[in-house]
Amino acid sequence: MLFALHDDAIRRQAEDYELETDEQGRIRIGYIYLDIWYRRGPRPGYAHMSFTAATKDMSRLFVASASIRDVFTGLAASAGAACCVLYREYDGDEVCWLNGGPIAEPLYQDRFPDLAALAATWPDAG
């Protein structure tokens, strides 16, 4: 994926790995894997989309960079998502609400949030 140099975390990544910018001032950070499933999601009528960074360094960068989180919450919002969950390895997950709720409020329950309880708060799927 390509990201603009909007914050210190991305600029450090570019310097550490000697990454060159493209003609629009963006750097190529790596691959993002996308899984989508519909029938086994936590709430009927909702699809579950999972974006996974290809390396641990990328995962750490995604946690450190507010502008990268903004890209993924923006993707979730444009898809009509109820919320976006950022997996932070063993530091607990970060739930980013998209529709006027808190942004980047940590939710700790072992390693993963209770998605069934979280999904119960979402509006009925249209």
Secondary structure, 3 states (H helix, E strand, C coil): CEEECCCHHHHHHHHHCCCCCCCCCEEECCCEEEEEECCCCCCCCCCEEEEEECCHHHHHHHHHCHHHHHHHHHHHHHCCCCEEEECCCCCCEEEEECCCCCCCEEECCCCCCCHHHHHCCCCCCC
